[in-house]
Amino acid sequence: MSSSSSVLTKVARVSGIALLTASTTAAITHQPSYASGTTFFCAVSKGYPTTFAKTNSGRKIPMIRWVPNNYFPSKLSPIQRCQEVSDRFQRSYDNGTLKTIISGTLNRQPVVCAAATTYDTCNNNNLLFTLKRGTNAKQAVERLLDRAGLAAGRILNQNSDNTQIYVDFDTYLNSIKPEP
């Protein structure tokens, strides 16, 4: 009985290892791959911290130059804000919600967010950055984001006070001139 018990133990181990290997392989192969997608990072350009997008074709695109202005609460320095927002762009891109850049209100403050559609609203999960109370989010986005990209980015104003902004992100990104 000892030898049959030993054989059963070995079979169980081999089966367990085979099952674990198959499960791990399936889990790995079904994960989305972002290695060839766009990456977002912060670097200094023209003297200012800048959020860049690097596309899979190697284009290095300056998206937001964090120049000193009165749009942001003073909790973060421009370089800290650049790093944090670049990370948020990456997270939103990786999880598939960076289809549209929208403005909204969160905790009674104007915010700019990533969204899968123009019908989405801003929340803590899709927040890109917060603006100072009283700031017109549409005007802030128009000044912060690359103007050539915005001109072609199919911006839609959909409220009566003209303070909300919707930017088709792919069109915007493809319309910006890369840096050398």
N, CA, C and O of each residue as an XYZ file, in Angstrom:
720
protein
N       0.806     -1.173      0.000
C       0.000      0.000      0.000
C       0.862      1.255      0.000
O       0.475      2.305     -0.513
N       1.965      1.119      0.554
C       2.905      2.223      0.634
C       3.355      2.664     -0.743
O       3.469      3.863     -0.997
N       3.618      1.707     -1.654
C       4.069      2.080     -2.994
C       2.922      2.689     -3.797
O       3.141      3.634     -4.555
N       1.703      2.168     -3.645
C       0.578      2.764     -4.370
C       0.250      4.141     -3.796
O      -0.157      5.038     -4.534
N       0.422      4.312     -2.506
C       0.211      5.607     -1.874
C       1.258      6.605     -2.379
O       0.957      7.773     -2.627
N       2.482      6.119     -2.522
C       3.570      6.958     -3.026
C       3.307      7.361     -4.473
O       3.542      8.508     -4.855
N       2.821      6.421     -5.274
C       2.510      6.700     -6.670
C       1.373      7.729     -6.753
O       1.433      8.665     -7.551
N       0.341      7.547     -5.924
C      -0.779      8.491     -5.924
C      -0.302      9.886     -5.524
O      -0.751     10.879     -6.096
N       0.590      9.970     -4.561
C       1.137     11.252     -4.116
C       1.893     11.925     -5.245
O       1.738     13.124     -5.476
N       2.729     11.138     -5.963
C       3.484     11.691     -7.093
C       2.539     12.159     -8.206
O       2.744     13.223     -8.789
N       1.510     11.366     -8.498
C       0.541     11.737     -9.530
C      -0.170     13.025     -9.132
O      -0.374     13.914     -9.958
N      -0.544     13.114     -7.865
C      -1.228     14.314     -7.372
C      -0.310     15.534     -7.496
O      -0.758     16.605     -7.905
N       0.969     15.375     -7.147
C       1.918     16.486     -7.255
C       2.109     16.923     -8.706
O       2.070     18.112     -9.022
N       2.316     15.939     -9.579
C       2.511     16.258    -10.995
C       1.258     16.922    -11.553
O       1.354     17.906    -12.286
N       0.083     16.392    -11.213
C      -1.176     16.978    -11.688
C      -1.336     18.395    -11.162
O      -1.750     19.295    -11.893
N      -1.004     18.587     -9.890
C      -1.100     19.916     -9.278
C      -0.165     20.902     -9.951
O      -0.550     22.038    -10.228
N       1.060     20.474    -10.214
C       2.034     21.348    -10.874
C       1.573     21.661    -12.293
O       1.684     22.800    -12.746
N       1.058     20.658    -12.994
C       0.580     20.875    -14.371
C      -0.604     21.839    -14.377
O      -0.686     22.719    -15.234
N      -1.516     21.676    -13.427
C      -2.675     22.554    -13.330
C      -2.245     23.974    -12.999
O      -2.747     24.925    -13.599
N      -1.321     24.135    -12.052
C      -0.817     25.436    -11.662
C      -0.107     26.110    -12.842
O      -0.289     27.304    -13.080
N       0.700     25.343    -13.574
C       1.412     25.880    -14.728
C       0.423     26.325    -15.801
O       0.570     27.408    -16.368
N      -0.571     25.510    -16.082
C      -1.581     25.851    -17.087
C      -2.366     27.089    -16.666
O      -2.637     27.955    -17.497
N      -2.734     27.187    -15.392
C      -3.485     28.341    -14.889
C      -2.655     29.602    -14.982
O      -3.152     30.650    -15.396
N      -1.390     29.507    -14.597
C      -0.505     30.672    -14.637
C      -0.285     31.121    -16.067
O      -0.317     32.318    -16.353
N      -0.064     30.179    -16.968
C       0.139     30.514    -18.376
C      -1.111     31.178    -18.940
O      -1.007     32.170    -19.662
N      -2.279     30.652    -18.626
C      -3.529     31.240    -19.111
C      -3.705     32.643    -18.557
O      -4.107     33.544    -19.292
N      -3.414     32.847    -17.289
C      -3.551     34.168    -16.684
C      -2.594     35.163    -17.321
O      -2.963     36.312    -17.561
N      -1.388     34.740    -17.594
C      -0.397     35.636    -18.187
C      -0.769     35.970    -19.624
O      -0.662     37.126    -20.033
N      -1.203     34.981    -20.395
C      -1.501     35.229    -21.800
C      -2.780     36.040    -21.982
O      -2.962     36.643    -23.040
N      -3.664     36.078    -21.002
C      -4.892     36.851    -21.129
C      -4.759     38.255    -20.544
O      -5.721     39.022    -20.579
N      -3.601     38.608    -20.012
C      -3.385     39.953    -19.507
C      -3.139     40.880    -20.691
O      -2.439     40.514    -21.635
N      -3.731     42.111    -20.639
C      -3.448     43.027    -21.736
C      -1.981     43.434    -21.712
O      -1.382     43.559    -20.644
N      -1.411     43.638    -22.882
C      -0.012     44.029    -22.959
C       0.087     45.491    -23.337
O      -0.401     45.905    -24.388
N       0.728     46.283    -22.465
C       0.894     47.699    -22.725
C       2.326     48.016    -23.109
O       2.695     49.186    -23.208
N       3.132     46.999    -23.327
C       4.529     47.218    -23.670
C       4.645     48.010    -24.968
O       5.587     48.783    -25.141
N       3.699     47.823    -25.874
C       3.782     48.527    -27.144
C       2.869     49.743    -27.179
O       2.721     50.366    -28.230
N       2.252     50.098    -26.054
C       1.335     51.225    -26.013
C       2.025     52.519    -25.617
O       3.251     52.592    -25.537
N       1.219     53.525    -25.373
C       1.711     54.832    -24.969
C       2.116     54.813    -23.504
O       1.436     54.216    -22.670
N       3.224     55.467    -23.199
C       3.648     55.622    -21.809
C       3.698     57.111    -21.487
O       3.996     57.939    -22.348
N       3.403     57.433    -20.239
C       3.373     58.808    -19.773
C       4.448     58.991    -18.718
O       4.655     58.125    -17.868
N       5.132     60.132    -18.782
C       6.195     60.387    -17.820
C       6.392     61.891    -17.665
O       5.904     62.680    -18.474
N       7.106     62.268    -16.626
C       7.406     63.665    -16.351
C       8.882     63.916    -16.618
O       9.734     63.137    -16.189
N       9.187     64.988    -17.316
C      10.568     65.400    -17.570
C      10.582     66.920    -17.726
O       9.556     67.526    -18.034
N      11.728     67.522    -17.515
C      11.853     68.972    -17.681
C      12.083     69.270    -19.161
O      12.939     68.663    -19.805
N      11.302     70.215    -19.686
C      11.405     70.624    -21.081
C      11.208     72.138    -21.145
O      10.253     72.676    -20.585
N      12.108     72.800    -21.822
C      12.047     74.258    -21.951
C      11.957     74.930    -20.581
O      11.303     75.962    -20.423
N      12.627     74.325    -19.592
C      12.702     74.905    -18.262
C      11.552     74.576    -17.328
O      11.554     75.013    -16.177
N      10.567     73.814    -17.795
C       9.398     73.505    -16.969
C       9.151     72.001    -16.893
O       9.392     71.279    -17.861
N       8.668     71.526    -15.735
C       8.238     70.122    -15.672
C       7.116     69.930    -16.701
O       6.211     70.758    -16.814
N       7.194     68.837    -17.439
C       6.242     68.600    -18.524
C       5.775     67.151    -18.490
O       6.583     66.231    -18.359
N       4.477     66.956    -18.607
C       3.929     65.612    -18.764
C       4.037     65.261    -20.242
O       3.499     65.957    -21.103
N       4.744     64.168    -20.518
C       4.947     63.688    -21.882
C       4.191     62.387    -22.100
O       3.942     61.622    -21.169
N       3.834     62.161    -23.353
C       3.336     60.861    -23.800
C       4.351     60.347    -24.810
O       4.737     61.072    -25.728
N       4.782     59.112    -24.648
C       5.659     58.485    -25.642
C       4.857     57.372    -26.289
O       4.451     56.414    -25.630
N       4.635     57.510    -27.589
C       3.794     56.552    -28.301
C       4.598     55.313    -28.674
O       5.826     55.299    -28.582
N       3.887     54.285    -29.094
C       4.560     53.044    -29.494
C       5.426     53.239    -30.737
O       6.291     52.410    -31.018
N       5.210     54.317    -31.479
C       6.069     54.600    -32.635
C       7.301     55.407    -32.234
O       8.134     55.736    -33.078
N       7.416     55.726    -30.937
C       8.587     56.440    -30.444
C       8.439     57.944    -30.390
O       9.377     58.640    -30.003
N       7.270     58.468    -30.773
C       7.047     59.919    -30.693
C       7.011     60.350    -29.232
O       6.303     59.741    -28.429
N       7.750     61.374    -28.879
C       7.778     61.940    -27.523
C       6.981     63.243    -27.577
O       7.449     64.246    -28.117
N       5.773     63.216    -27.010
C       4.827     64.300    -27.186
C       4.633     65.070    -25.880
O       4.195     64.487    -24.888
N       4.951     66.380    -25.857
C       4.696     67.185    -24.659
C       3.202     67.476    -24.563
O       2.622     68.070    -25.472
N       2.585     67.061    -23.473
C       1.149     67.274    -23.321
C       0.822     68.487    -22.461
O       0.034     69.345    -22.859
N       1.434     68.555    -21.270
C       1.150     69.659    -20.354
C       2.467     70.190    -19.804
O       3.249     69.440    -19.220
N       2.706     71.470    -19.990
C       3.846     72.126    -19.346
C       3.315     72.746    -18.063
O       2.380     73.546    -18.080
N       3.925     72.364    -16.963
C       3.452     72.809    -15.651
C       4.103     74.140    -15.294
O       4.938     74.224    -14.393
N       3.696     75.184    -16.030
C       4.223     76.525    -15.795
C       3.531     77.122    -14.578
O       2.388     76.775    -14.278
N       4.226     78.030    -13.867
C       3.580     78.660    -12.703
C       2.322     79.411    -13.145
O       2.347     80.171    -14.113
N       1.240     79.189    -12.433
C      -0.014     79.902    -12.692
C      -0.883     79.816    -11.444
O      -0.475     79.251    -10.429
N      -2.041     80.361    -11.526
C      -2.943     80.388    -10.374
C      -4.039     79.340    -10.448
O      -5.056     79.469     -9.767
N      -3.854     78.290    -11.270
C      -4.899     77.290    -11.444
C      -4.942     76.237    -10.339
O      -5.988     75.632    -10.106
N      -3.820     76.012     -9.655
C      -3.720     74.858     -8.780
C      -3.603     75.232     -7.312
O      -3.028     76.265     -6.967
N      -4.161     74.370     -6.438
C      -3.912     74.547     -5.015
C      -2.406     74.420     -4.776
O      -1.724     73.724     -5.529
N      -1.886     75.068     -3.761
C      -0.433     75.133     -3.578
C       0.160     73.946     -2.826
O       1.310     74.022     -2.392
N      -0.578     72.860     -2.658
C      -0.056     71.706     -1.915
C       1.147     71.061     -2.580
O       2.040     70.570     -1.889
N       1.192     71.050     -3.905
C       2.263     70.367     -4.630
C       3.097     71.356     -5.442
O       2.583     72.350     -5.954
N       4.384     71.067     -5.548
C       5.245     71.861     -6.428
C       4.934     71.450     -7.866
O       4.336     70.396     -8.083
N       5.331     72.265     -8.858
C       5.088     71.870    -10.255
C       5.686     70.505    -10.613
O       5.061     69.747    -11.356
N       6.876     70.172    -10.106
C       7.485     68.871    -10.433
C       6.704     67.731     -9.770
O       6.526     66.673    -10.373
N       6.236     67.940     -8.530
C       5.426     66.909     -7.863
C       4.110     66.705     -8.608
O       3.676     65.574     -8.823
N       3.476     67.819     -9.001
C       2.214     67.731     -9.731
C       2.439     67.009    -11.066
O       1.635     66.163    -11.458
N       3.516     67.338    -11.752
C       3.840     66.700    -13.030
C       3.979     65.187    -12.858
O       3.421     64.418    -13.640
N       4.717     64.767    -11.843
C       4.936     63.333    -11.609
C       3.626     62.629    -11.258
O       3.334     61.550    -11.775
N       2.841     63.248    -10.375
C       1.583     62.636     -9.948
C       0.591     62.543    -11.115
O      -0.048     61.509    -11.309
N       0.468     63.610    -11.878
C      -0.484     63.617    -12.993
C      -0.025     62.670    -14.101
O      -0.852     62.002    -14.723
N       1.272     62.605    -14.353
C       1.786     61.656    -15.355
C       1.435     60.230    -14.957
O       1.037     59.430    -15.804
N       1.580     59.902    -13.666
C       1.199     58.573    -13.163
C      -0.297     58.324    -13.350
O      -0.703     57.214    -13.695
N      -1.115     59.348    -13.125
C      -2.573     59.194    -13.289
C      -2.943     58.988    -14.753
O      -3.822     58.186    -15.069
N      -2.272     59.715    -15.648
C      -2.502     59.483    -17.079
C      -2.171     58.030    -17.424
O      -2.928     57.370    -18.135
N      -1.038     57.534    -16.917
C      -0.628     56.159    -17.220
C      -1.644     55.154    -16.697
O      -2.034     54.228    -17.408
N      -2.071     55.340    -15.456
C      -3.050     54.433    -14.852
C      -4.345     54.430    -15.664
O      -4.909     53.371    -15.939
N      -4.811     55.617    -16.044
C      -6.053     55.710    -16.825
C      -5.895     55.080    -18.199
O      -6.804     54.410    -18.690
N      -4.742     55.294    -18.818
C      -4.484     54.682    -20.123
C      -4.455     53.159    -19.997
O      -5.059     52.449    -20.800
N      -3.750     52.671    -18.986
C      -3.621     51.221    -18.797
C      -4.959     50.547    -18.534
O      -5.179     49.420    -18.979
N      -5.865     51.226    -17.812
C      -7.143     50.571    -17.524
C      -8.224     50.896    -18.555
O      -9.383     50.519    -18.383
N      -7.842     51.599    -19.627
C      -8.764     51.804    -20.746
C      -9.732     52.956    -20.602
O     -10.665     53.064    -21.397
N      -9.546     53.832    -19.611
C     -10.495     54.931    -19.434
C     -10.018     56.255    -20.017
O     -10.732     57.252    -19.914
N      -8.848     56.297    -20.618
C      -8.341     57.554    -21.174
C      -8.734     57.670    -22.648
O      -7.884     57.677    -23.538
N     -10.034     57.759    -22.874
C     -10.572     57.948    -24.227
C     -10.938     59.420    -24.422
O     -10.814     59.965    -25.519
N     -11.387     60.044    -23.348
C     -11.843     61.423    -23.365
C     -11.303     62.122    -22.131
O     -11.253     61.535    -21.051
N     -10.901     63.371    -22.288
C     -10.546     64.194    -21.139
C     -11.745     65.081    -20.870
O     -12.197     65.802    -21.760
N     -12.266     65.035    -19.651
C     -13.461     65.801    -19.305
C     -13.171     66.690    -18.102
O     -12.224     66.463    -17.350
N     -14.000     67.692    -17.945
C     -13.923     68.512    -16.743
C     -15.169     68.257    -15.918
O     -16.187     67.788    -16.428
N     -15.073     68.569    -14.655
C     -16.203     68.366    -13.767
C     -15.915     68.956    -12.405
O     -15.021     69.786    -12.241
N     -16.690     68.512    -11.435
C     -16.536     68.972    -10.057
C     -16.450     67.758     -9.155
O     -17.217     66.806     -9.301
N     -15.516     67.796     -8.225
C     -15.335     66.716     -7.263
C     -14.995     67.366     -5.934
O     -14.078     68.183     -5.861
N     -15.722     67.014     -4.885
C     -15.532     67.628     -3.570
C     -15.606     69.148     -3.668
O     -14.826     69.857     -3.032
N     -16.543     69.640     -4.461
C     -16.802     71.069     -4.663
C     -15.613     71.833     -5.237
O     -15.489     73.042     -5.037
N     -14.732     71.117     -5.955
C     -13.613     71.760     -6.630
C     -13.623     71.369     -8.095
O     -13.994     70.245     -8.433
N     -13.216     72.290     -8.977
C     -13.128     71.936    -10.393
C     -12.001     70.931    -10.603
O     -10.930     71.045    -10.006
N     -12.259     69.952    -11.457
C     -11.287     68.892    -11.724
C     -11.265     68.563    -13.210
O     -12.184     68.900    -13.957
N     -10.193     67.896    -13.616
C     -10.058     67.367    -14.969
C      -9.843     65.869    -14.820
O      -9.033     65.428    -14.005
N     -10.572     65.089    -15.612
C     -10.589     63.638    -15.429
C     -10.446     62.902    -16.762
O     -10.646     63.472    -17.835
N     -10.098     61.631    -16.660
C     -10.092     60.722    -17.803
C     -11.437     60.021    -17.824
O     -12.003     59.723    -16.772
N     -11.946     59.760    -19.008
C     -13.237     59.082    -19.096
C     -13.274     58.191    -20.335
O     -12.614     58.456    -21.340
N     -14.057     57.142    -20.231
C     -14.227     56.251    -21.372
C     -15.159     56.882    -22.407
O     -15.003     56.649    -23.606
N     -16.133     57.685    -21.947
C     -17.068     58.367    -22.847
C     -17.349     59.774    -22.325
O     -17.006     60.104    -21.189
N     -17.969     60.589    -23.152
C     -18.346     61.944    -22.713
C     -19.507     61.908    -21.727
O     -19.830     62.932    -21.124
N     -20.133     60.762    -21.552
C     -21.240     60.648    -20.611
C     -20.770     60.328    -19.202
O     -21.553     60.409    -18.255
N     -19.502     59.965    -19.053
C     -18.959     59.670    -17.722
C     -18.833     60.959    -16.928
O     -18.812     62.055    -17.488
N     -18.750     60.807    -15.620
C     -18.541     61.953    -14.740
C     -17.260     61.749    -13.955
O     -16.762     60.630    -13.837
N     -16.735     62.828    -13.425
C     -15.497     62.762    -12.656
C     -15.734     62.087    -11.312
O     -16.754     62.314    -10.661
N     -14.779     61.255    -10.904
C     -14.804     60.613     -9.595
C     -13.360     60.387     -9.151
O     -12.427     60.683     -9.897
N     -13.175     59.867     -7.950
C     -11.815     59.658     -7.422
C     -11.002     58.665     -8.243
O      -9.772     58.712     -8.214
N     -11.654     57.773     -8.971
C     -10.939     56.759     -9.756
C     -10.423     57.275    -11.093
O      -9.468     56.720    -11.636
N     -11.037     58.333    -11.638
C     -10.606     58.821    -12.949
C     -10.018     60.232    -12.907
O      -9.768     60.829    -13.954
N      -9.799     60.758    -11.722
C      -9.247     62.099    -11.529
C      -7.843     62.204    -12.122
O      -6.984     61.371    -11.832
N      -7.605     63.220    -12.949
C      -6.267     63.506    -13.456
C      -5.624     64.618    -12.627
O      -4.497     64.468    -12.156
N      -6.339     65.736    -12.447
C      -5.831     66.786    -11.568
C      -6.952     67.688    -11.075
O      -8.007     67.806    -11.697
N      -6.687     68.322     -9.931
C      -7.617     69.226     -9.264
C      -7.168     70.653     -9.491
O      -5.975     70.956     -9.510
N      -8.153     71.528     -9.663
C      -7.880     72.952     -9.834
C      -8.336     73.714     -8.589
O      -9.084     73.177     -7.772
N      -7.890     74.954     -8.442
C      -8.329     75.797     -7.325
C      -9.815     76.071     -7.445
O     -10.364     76.139     -8.545
N     -10.462     76.227     -6.291
C     -11.873     76.623     -6.289
C     -12.044     77.900     -7.095
O     -11.229     78.819     -7.006
N     -13.108     77.948     -7.878
C     -13.399     79.138     -8.665
C     -12.725     79.168    -10.025
O     -13.019     80.048    -10.834
N     -11.821     78.223    -10.298
C     -11.151     78.188    -11.595
C     -12.095     77.616    -12.642
O     -12.788     76.631    -12.386
N     -12.123     78.217    -13.799
C     -12.904     77.711    -14.916
C     -12.095     76.571    -15.539
O     -11.058     76.813    -16.157
N     -12.558     75.348    -15.380
C     -11.816     74.169    -15.840
C     -11.580     74.211    -17.346
O     -10.504     73.835    -17.809
N     -12.554     74.657    -18.104
C     -12.404     74.727    -19.557
C     -11.255     75.656    -19.925
O     -10.414     75.296    -20.749
N     -11.204     76.841    -19.329
C     -10.130     77.788    -19.623
C      -8.772     77.236    -19.188
O      -7.777     77.397    -19.895
N      -8.734     76.590    -18.032
C      -7.474     76.022    -17.537
C      -6.962     74.945    -18.492
O      -5.776     74.928    -18.823
N      -7.829     74.059    -18.933
C      -7.428     72.985    -19.852
C      -6.963     73.577    -21.177
O      -5.971     73.120    -21.745
N      -7.662     74.578    -21.670
C      -7.267     75.211    -22.926
C      -5.876     75.843    -22.824
O      -5.142     75.867    -23.812
N      -5.509     76.346    -21.668
C      -4.188     76.952    -21.489
C      -3.109     75.918    -21.196
O      -1.954     76.109    -21.576
N      -3.469     74.820    -20.521
C      -2.482     73.821    -20.121
C      -2.134     72.846    -21.234
O      -0.961     72.537    -21.445
N      -3.137     72.360    -21.944
C      -2.895     71.366    -22.985
C      -2.391     72.051    -24.258
O      -2.674     73.225    -24.494
N      -1.658     71.322    -25.054
C      -1.100     71.823    -26.299
C      -2.206     72.373    -27.189
O      -3.190     71.684    -27.458
N      -2.047     73.615    -27.648
C      -3.090     74.289    -28.427
C      -3.337     73.648    -29.793
O      -4.483     73.565    -30.234
N      -2.286     73.198    -30.462
C      -2.476     72.559    -31.777
C      -3.280     71.276    -31.615
O      -4.136     70.961    -32.442
N      -2.997     70.540    -30.543
C      -3.755     69.316    -30.278
C      -5.205     69.612    -29.961
O      -6.101     68.881    -30.382
N      -5.439     70.686    -29.216
C      -6.815     71.049    -28.878
C      -7.585     71.499    -30.108
O      -8.782     71.238    -30.231
N      -6.900     72.174    -31.014
C      -7.570     72.658    -32.219
C      -8.134     71.499    -33.038
O      -9.171     71.634    -33.687
N      -7.444     70.364    -33.002
C      -7.901     69.206    -33.773
C      -8.562     68.154    -32.885
O      -8.999     67.117    -33.384
N      -8.641     68.403    -31.578
C      -9.093     67.393    -30.633
C     -10.582     67.280    -30.436
O     -11.030     66.690    -29.453
N     -11.370     67.834    -31.354
C     -12.831     67.737    -31.274
C     -13.337     68.100    -29.881
O     -13.944     67.276    -29.198
N     -13.085     69.324    -29.472
C     -13.574     69.796    -28.180
C     -15.054     70.104    -28.311
O     -15.489     70.761    -29.257
N     -15.813     69.620    -27.350
C     -17.249     69.858    -27.346
C     -17.611     70.568    -26.047
O     -17.276     70.090    -24.963
N     -18.286     71.692    -26.150
C     -18.791     72.370    -24.954
C     -20.257     72.004    -24.840
O     -21.043     72.295    -25.741
N     -20.632     71.371    -23.745
C     -21.988     70.846    -23.682
C     -22.817     71.402    -22.536
O     -23.834     70.814    -22.169
N     -22.401     72.517    -21.970
C     -23.267     73.099    -20.967
C     -23.456     74.580    -21.251
O     -22.666     75.180    -21.980
N     -24.479     75.161    -20.690
C     -24.863     76.513    -21.048
C     -23.875     77.573    -20.576
O     -23.778     78.628    -21.202
N     -23.138     77.329    -19.492
C     -22.215     78.361    -19.014
C     -20.822     78.230    -19.630
O     -19.910     78.962    -19.244
N     -20.644     77.304    -20.586
C     -19.410     77.170    -21.354
C     -18.179     76.907    -20.471
O     -17.081     77.373    -20.777
N     -18.367     76.163    -19.386
C     -17.242     75.882    -18.488
C     -16.755     74.444    -18.592
O     -15.686     74.121    -18.073
N     -17.503     73.586    -19.242
C     -17.113     72.182    -19.326
C     -16.365     71.919    -20.619
O     -16.597     72.575    -21.634
N     -15.463     70.948    -20.567
C     -14.670     70.621    -21.753
C     -14.645     69.107    -21.942
O     -14.608     68.348    -20.973
N     -14.665     68.684    -23.196
C     -14.548     67.278    -23.555
C     -13.521     67.205    -24.688
O     -13.687     67.864    -25.714
N     -12.475     66.418    -24.513
C     -11.439     66.299    -25.533
C     -11.293     64.833    -25.912
O     -11.059     63.983    -25.052
N     -11.434     64.538    -27.206
C     -11.189     63.192    -27.709
C      -9.683     62.964    -27.615
O      -8.918     63.568    -28.367
N      -9.252     62.100    -26.701
C      -7.836     61.989    -26.376
C      -6.989     61.478    -27.534
O      -5.910     62.018    -27.778
N      -7.436     60.462    -28.251
C      -6.640     59.926    -29.362
C      -6.431     60.977    -30.454
O      -5.327     61.115    -30.980
N      -7.486     61.715    -30.794
C      -7.362     62.770    -31.798
C      -6.404     63.838    -31.300
O      -5.549     64.317    -32.045
N      -6.554     64.207    -30.038
C      -5.671     65.211    -29.431
C      -4.216     64.756    -29.496
O      -3.349     65.503    -29.950
N      -3.951     63.553    -29.050
C      -2.584     63.031    -28.990
C      -1.949     62.960    -30.381
O      -0.764     63.253    -30.544
N      -2.731     62.574    -31.365
C      -2.208     62.457    -32.731
C      -2.021     63.804    -33.420
O      -1.409     63.874    -34.486
N      -2.547     64.882    -32.816
C      -2.464     66.204    -33.414
C      -1.320     67.043    -32.861
O      -1.043     68.122    -33.386
N      -0.659     66.578    -31.825
C       0.434     67.330    -31.199
C       1.742     67.027    -31.925
O       1.996     65.889    -32.318
N       2.547     68.034    -32.093
C       3.862     67.838    -32.703
C       4.815     67.268    -31.660
O       4.874     67.779    -30.541
N       5.558     66.226    -31.999
C       6.517     65.647    -31.059
C       7.718     66.568    -30.868
O       8.032     67.399    -31.719
N       8.379     66.392    -29.720
C       9.637     67.105    -29.479
C      10.776     66.299    -30.066
O      10.718     65.070    -30.110
N      11.824     66.995    -30.523
C      12.972     66.261    -31.083
C      13.683     65.446    -30.021
O      14.667     64.769    -30.318
